[in-house]
Amino acid sequence: MRLPSISSLLCLAGLVALPVNAYDDPNIKSIPLRTHSLSPPYLDSDFQSRWFDFGGDTVIRADKYVRLTADRPSQQGWIASRVPLTATNWQIELEFEIHGSGNLHGDGFALWLTKERATQGPVFGSTDKFEGLGIFFDTYKNNRPGVSFPYVMAMMGDGKTTYDQAHDGKANELAGCSARGLRSAPVPTKARLTYFQDKSLSLELQYKSEDSWTECFNLSAEDSNIAIPSVAYLGLSAETGELSDNHDIVSLKAENLYSLNRGNNNKGKTTEDQSKNRGRSAPRPVKEKSSWSWFLLKTVLFFAVIVGGYFGWTVYRTKARSSRF
Ligand SMILES: *[C@@H]1O[C@H](CO)[C@@H](O)[C@H](O)[C@H]1NC(C)=O
C-alpha cells in the first residue's frame, strides 16, 4: 500500500525537477534534500543561509566556495545544518578543494553527522567526544607508521571517547583508506557517502580522474557499528595548526534514497527468499506502474500542449483577420 504513493510522489517530483538518479541502482530513486545542500551563491540576499549557519574563520565567497580555513596557521572554521538529517536512507555528495602553498600542509577537514551542532573544538575544528559519525580527511601525518597520507577515515563517536590525536585516530578507526593525490588534484575532488539504515555505510572518493569513483570503504551493519543517531546534524569543519591549507567546500548535495524494490510483498517469507528477491534484477510491478503512469502523464501533457497551441493560433488568426477589416 505504501509503494504506489511513493512512486506517484516521484512522478510529481519529476514534473517539477527532472528525475534524478544519483544512485547507480535503477531500483533506487532519490529526492534532493534542499535543507542539507549547498551550492553557489550559498547565501541569500541578507547574507544569511536559510538552512546552514557558519562560524569561526569560515569565509564565504558567493561565486566560488565556502572556505573553512585559509592557508594560514591556527585557523578553525565550520558550517552546520540548522535542521537534523532525519531521512532513513541517504546519499551525500561533497565537492571540495584542499590546496595551499609551501611544502608541508595540514591539518585537514571533517564531515559530521552528529548530535552536537556548531561546536568548535580540537578535532579538525570541531568538538571532541562527539556522538555520531565523523569522516576525517587528514592531510598531515602525526604518527601512523606504514600509512600514507592524505588518509580518510571514519569514526563512530559514543559521546565519551576521545579522538586519538597522537596517532591520527588509529584507536578510533571504523574504516579508512589512503588517498594520495587528494590535495591539489587535477580534477574536482569529491566524496560520496551513502547510508542505508541497518544495512550499509559506504564512502567513495573521486580525485584520480573525472567521473571515476574509488571505493574507500563499504561497511555492513552486520559487521560494524554504523548506527548514526536518529537526530544528527550535517556539518563540516577544518583546522590548521603550524601547517596550513585552504579547505574549501565547493558544493554539498544531499539526497533522500528510496528503494522501489522493497515492499510488504516479502512479509512472511524467509530471509533467504528476501535476499534472493533483493538480488533479482528484473524490475518489480511497482516500477513498471510508475514508469507507465509517467508515460501516461507525458502523453496527456503533450496533447494538452498541441490542443492549447492550436486553440491559441486560431484565436490569434481570428483577431488578426478582424483587425484587417
Ligand atoms: C556496498 O556493499 C553492498 C553489499 O555488498 C552493496 O549492495 C552496495 O552496492 C555497496 N555500496 C557501494 C556504494 O558500493
The ligand as a Gaussian input file, in Angstrom:
#p B3LYP/6-31G(d) Opt

LIG

0 1
 C       28.200000      -1.829000      -0.526000
 O       28.016000      -3.216000      -0.386000
 C       26.668000      -3.638000      -0.563000
 C       26.581000      -5.106000      -0.226000
 O       27.607000      -5.823000      -0.812000
 C       26.242000      -3.336000      -1.995000
 O       24.921000      -3.723000      -2.204000
 C       26.373000      -1.834000      -2.230000
 O       26.064000      -1.527000      -3.576000
 C       27.779000      -1.356000      -1.921000
 N       27.784000       0.093000      -1.983000
 C       28.599000       0.774000      -2.759000
 C       28.405000       2.251000      -2.764000
 O       29.472000       0.263000      -3.438000

